[in-house]
Amino acid sequence: MRLPLILLLLLFSVRLSAQDVIVKKDKSTVRCRVEEVTDSVISYINWGDASETCYLMDRSLVSSIIYEDGRRETFAKAKPRLAPDDPNKKTSTKPLFDPANPYKKVRRLKIGGWIGGGMLAGLGMTAIVAGIANGSYFSRAVGIVYGLPCIIVGGAVTAPCLIVAGKKRGEIDAALGTSAIYRHDIPLRGSSSLSLGADMLCDNILHQRTVGIGLSYNF
């Protein structure tokens, strides 16, 4: 009679000791029963809590969980909890390009870069040429002192504008996709021809499609 009673007590004691253990990154532990593990939080009930109150722990604070069956789950890098949306947060609604003229900004950047940099470079060349034409050493020195900085600044204005224009053109090319639907060439006298075609322009950002029909004359 004693043997079954002892076995029953041993099984009961094992069941009481079987519990989940949350190991935190600060090396402290929480003995509990884990209810759910998500990307951001861990819900659990403290071991022996008769009220069955469920608590939440930020998963980024947890190093691992040792379950009652001996299985260990390790969290290398947990995702942070998402903060509630801020109603005062401003989001940019500025479109990437004008649907009616997608490459307008690209052309403006190129034209502005060439005109602005070209004018400065032209002033520098004018100063150098005027100094050399005067003939005196002083005039040449003054022309070089005023001319070279203008040329350098002109190049510094043109180059960034062209770089930004190329980057923006790449973004627009990635957002737009053009495919030919129909193309027909009518040969004329000599090497000239008349082309009639229809193209499909796909806006991958706004998910819009536009069909364009064009007629061109090739000299």
C-alpha positions as CSV (number, residue, x, y, z in Angstrom):
1,M,0.0,0.0,0.0
2,R,2.9,2.3,0.7
3,L,4.5,1.9,-2.7
4,P,1.5,3.3,-4.8
5,L,1.2,6.2,-2.3
6,I,4.9,7.1,-2.6
7,L,4.7,6.9,-6.5
8,L,1.6,9.1,-6.4
9,L,3.4,11.7,-4.2
10,L,6.4,11.6,-6.5
11,L,4.3,12.3,-9.6
12,F,2.4,15.1,-7.8
13,S,5.7,16.7,-6.7
14,V,7.0,16.5,-10.3
15,R,3.9,18.1,-11.6
16,L,4.2,20.9,-9.1
17,S,7.8,21.5,-10.0
18,A,7.0,21.5,-13.7
19,Q,6.6,25.1,-14.8
20,D,7.8,27.5,-17.4
21,V,10.7,29.8,-16.6
22,I,11.3,33.1,-18.3
23,V,15.0,34.1,-18.2
24,K,15.4,37.8,-18.6
25,K,18.5,39.5,-20.1
26,D,19.4,40.8,-16.6
27,K,19.7,37.2,-15.5
28,S,16.6,37.3,-13.3
29,T,13.9,34.6,-13.8
30,V,10.1,34.5,-13.6
31,R,8.5,31.1,-12.8
32,C,5.2,31.1,-14.6
33,R,2.9,29.5,-17.1
34,V,3.5,31.0,-20.6
35,E,0.3,31.7,-22.4
36,E,1.4,33.3,-25.7
37,V,4.6,34.5,-27.4
38,T,4.3,37.2,-30.1
39,D,6.8,39.3,-31.9
40,S,6.6,42.0,-29.3
41,V,5.3,40.7,-26.0
42,I,5.1,37.5,-23.9
43,S,1.8,36.9,-21.9
44,Y,2.1,34.7,-18.8
45,I,0.5,33.8,-15.5
46,N,2.7,33.8,-12.4
47,W,3.2,30.3,-11.0
48,G,0.8,29.6,-8.1
49,D,-1.4,32.6,-8.7
50,A,-4.9,31.5,-7.9
51,S,-6.4,34.5,-9.5
52,E,-5.0,33.5,-12.9
53,T,-4.0,37.1,-13.7
54,C,-2.3,37.4,-17.1
55,Y,0.7,39.7,-17.3
56,L,2.6,41.1,-20.3
57,M,6.3,41.3,-20.6
58,D,8.2,43.1,-23.4
59,R,9.9,40.4,-25.4
60,S,13.0,42.6,-25.9
61,L,13.7,42.1,-22.2
62,V,13.7,38.3,-22.4
63,S,16.7,36.2,-23.2
64,S,15.0,32.8,-23.3
65,I,12.1,30.6,-22.1
66,I,12.5,27.2,-20.5
67,Y,9.3,25.3,-20.9
68,E,8.0,22.6,-18.5
69,D,8.9,19.8,-20.9
70,G,12.6,21.0,-20.9
71,R,12.4,22.7,-24.3
72,R,14.3,26.0,-24.5
73,E,13.4,28.9,-26.7
74,T,16.0,31.6,-27.2
75,F,15.4,35.1,-28.5
76,A,18.4,36.5,-30.3
77,K,16.8,39.8,-31.2
78,A,13.3,40.7,-30.5
79,K,11.2,43.2,-32.4
80,P,10.4,46.4,-30.4
81,R,6.9,47.0,-29.4
82,L,5.0,49.2,-31.8
83,A,4.2,52.7,-30.5
84,P,0.7,54.0,-31.0
85,D,0.2,56.1,-34.1
86,D,0.7,59.8,-33.4
87,P,-2.2,61.8,-34.9
88,N,0.1,64.8,-35.0
89,K,2.7,63.0,-37.1
90,K,3.1,64.6,-40.5
91,T,3.5,62.4,-43.5
92,S,4.7,63.5,-46.8
93,T,2.1,63.4,-49.6
94,K,4.3,65.1,-52.2
95,P,4.2,63.0,-55.4
96,L,7.4,61.7,-56.9
97,F,6.5,63.3,-60.3
98,D,3.8,65.1,-62.2
99,P,1.7,62.5,-64.1
100,A,1.2,64.9,-67.0
101,N,5.0,65.6,-67.3
102,P,7.0,63.0,-65.4
103,Y,10.5,64.2,-66.2
104,K,9.8,67.9,-65.7
105,K,11.9,68.0,-62.5
106,V,14.8,66.2,-64.2
107,R,14.9,68.7,-67.1
108,R,14.7,71.6,-64.6
109,L,17.7,70.3,-62.7
110,K,19.7,69.7,-65.8
111,I,18.9,73.2,-67.3
112,G,19.5,74.9,-63.9
113,G,22.8,73.1,-63.4
114,W,24.1,73.9,-66.9
115,I,23.0,77.5,-66.9
116,G,24.1,78.3,-63.4
117,G,27.4,76.6,-63.6
118,G,28.0,77.7,-67.2
119,M,27.4,81.4,-66.3
120,L,29.9,81.2,-63.4
121,A,32.5,79.3,-65.5
122,G,31.9,81.8,-68.3
123,L,32.6,84.7,-66.0
124,G,35.8,83.0,-64.8
125,M,37.0,82.4,-68.4
126,T,36.2,86.0,-69.2
127,A,38.2,87.3,-66.3
128,I,41.2,85.1,-67.3
129,V,41.1,86.1,-70.9
130,A,40.7,89.8,-70.1
131,G,43.7,89.6,-67.7
132,I,45.9,87.9,-70.3
133,A,44.8,90.3,-73.1
134,N,45.8,93.3,-70.9
135,G,49.4,92.0,-71.1
136,S,50.7,93.1,-67.7
137,Y,51.6,90.6,-65.0
138,F,49.3,92.3,-62.5
139,S,46.3,92.0,-64.8
140,R,47.1,88.3,-65.5
141,A,47.3,87.6,-61.8
142,V,44.1,89.4,-61.1
143,G,42.3,87.5,-63.9
144,I,43.5,84.2,-62.6
145,V,42.6,85.0,-59.0
146,Y,39.1,86.0,-59.9
147,G,38.7,83.5,-62.8
148,L,39.7,80.2,-61.4
149,P,37.4,80.3,-58.4
150,C,34.5,81.1,-60.7
151,I,35.3,78.1,-62.9
152,I,35.7,75.8,-59.9
153,V,32.4,77.0,-58.3
154,G,30.7,76.7,-61.7
155,G,31.7,73.0,-61.9
156,A,30.7,72.5,-58.3
157,V,27.2,73.8,-59.2
158,T,26.7,71.8,-62.4
159,A,28.0,68.5,-61.2
160,P,25.6,68.0,-58.2
161,C,22.6,69.1,-60.3
162,L,23.4,66.5,-62.9
163,I,24.0,63.8,-60.3
164,V,20.6,64.6,-58.6
165,A,18.9,64.7,-62.0
166,G,20.3,61.3,-62.9
167,K,19.2,59.8,-59.5
168,K,15.7,61.3,-59.9
169,R,15.4,60.0,-63.4
170,G,16.3,56.5,-62.2
171,E,13.6,56.7,-59.5
172,I,11.0,57.8,-62.1
173,D,12.1,55.1,-64.5
174,A,11.6,52.5,-61.8
175,A,8.2,53.9,-61.0
176,L,7.1,54.1,-64.6
177,G,7.0,51.3,-67.1
178,T,6.5,51.9,-70.8
179,S,5.6,49.1,-73.2
180,A,4.7,49.4,-76.9
181,I,1.2,48.1,-77.8
182,Y,1.3,48.8,-81.5
183,R,3.9,50.2,-83.9
184,H,3.6,50.7,-87.6
185,D,6.1,52.5,-90.0
186,I,5.1,53.9,-93.3
187,P,8.1,54.4,-95.6
188,L,8.1,57.6,-97.7
189,R,10.3,59.0,-100.3
190,G,14.0,58.8,-99.6
191,S,14.9,57.8,-96.1
192,S,12.0,59.5,-94.4
193,S,9.1,57.6,-92.9
194,L,5.9,58.1,-90.9
195,S,5.4,56.2,-87.7
196,L,2.1,55.5,-85.9
197,G,2.1,53.8,-82.5
198,A,0.4,53.3,-79.2
199,D,2.2,52.9,-75.9
200,M,1.1,51.8,-72.4
201,L,2.5,53.9,-69.5
202,C,2.2,52.1,-66.2
203,D,2.5,54.1,-62.9
204,N,3.7,51.5,-60.4
205,I,3.3,53.9,-57.5
206,L,-0.3,55.0,-58.1
207,H,-1.1,51.7,-59.9
208,Q,-2.5,53.6,-62.9
209,R,-2.2,52.8,-66.6
210,T,-2.4,55.4,-69.4
211,V,-2.5,54.6,-73.1
212,G,-0.8,57.2,-75.4
213,I,-1.2,57.4,-79.2
214,G,1.4,59.2,-81.2
215,L,2.2,60.1,-84.8
216,S,5.8,60.9,-85.7
217,Y,7.5,61.9,-88.9
218,N,11.1,60.8,-89.4
219,F,13.2,62.9,-91.8
